[in-house]
Amino acid sequence: MATQDGSEEVIMETDAKPKEAEQLCKDVDGGGGAEATLNTDGGDAATTQDSSISNGDDADDERETVDLKIIWNKNKYDLKIPIDSTGAKLKERIHSLTGLPPAMQKVMYKGLLPEDKTLREIRITNGAKIMVVGSTINDVLAVNTPKEVIQQEVKAEENKKEPLCRQKQHRKVLDKSKPEDIMPAIKGAKERLPTVPLSGMYNKSGGKVRLTFKLEQDQLWIGTKERTEKVPMGSIKNVVSEPIEGHEDYHMMAFQLGPTEASQYWVYWVPAQFVDAIKDTVLGKWQYF
């Protein structure tokens, strides 16, 4: 006890007598066991404190989190993330797991996941499966260069032609009038894809057609009375649409399944509120990377 009291007195005196403090340090280096142990403990405490200050991840532990299953390229990843994180933040975390850049990710949960909304707003729950579609930079560049060329050619041709809905090949379908069992449409609205197939529409031959978006398989199912075509979304070169004149709350839409316009599969009376969601889901924003 006397030694501890003595050390405390010396420490107090060092404030007033720097030279004596220097001598005390030399004595400690020479084998003052008690003082050396005390100083070492103090250094560890300071180091621990600095480490705690520099680590900013501890704050996440106190926030409400959600456990997700990330599925990409037949691989599954477990991810815990704050439920108030945005879709953009989720993409960053997926990048750290998979190495797939956010700009090349197509992230889907009941449709294309919006980047500006939080996981709480999207109502994602524990154990939810998040589907991710994306390719390497080299693959995207190799595949998308022709797509961009095709899109530019299509736009140029559209500018030269009269409105699609006035062309003879489309009028014979549109003149049948709007189907009675078509889904309700909302002009000027943008909504995510519904959880049920889009049904009640016509195809180019005037037969009924339904569209089912199989996000977990990255496929578009085009169903008619006779059969169902399962089309990989990555094989669809382009998607074009135009409001139906006099019924602007509905669109006519074409999926280009091959390299030319001759391969377009036309669908009529698509509710306007789903047009953007269909294009984003089929083509994906990552195609413009």
Salt bridges, closest charged atoms under 4 A:
GLU20 OE2 - LYS17 NZ 3.54
ASP60 OD1 - ARG63 NH2 1.97
GLU64 OE1 - ARG120 NH2 2.99
ASP78 OD1 - LYS69 NZ 2.67
ASP84 OD1 - ARG120 NE 2.83
GLU92 OE1 - LYS89 NZ 3.66
GLU115 OE2 - LYS91 NZ 2.78
ASP175 OD1 - ARG171 NH2 2.82
ASP181 OD1 - LYS208 NZ 2.86
ASP218 OD1 - LYS106 NZ 3.71
GLU229 OE2 - ARG227 NH1 3.30
GLU245 OE2 - ARG166 NH2 2.65
GLU261 OE1 - LYS161 NZ 3.43
ASP276 OD2 - LYS190 NZ 3.17
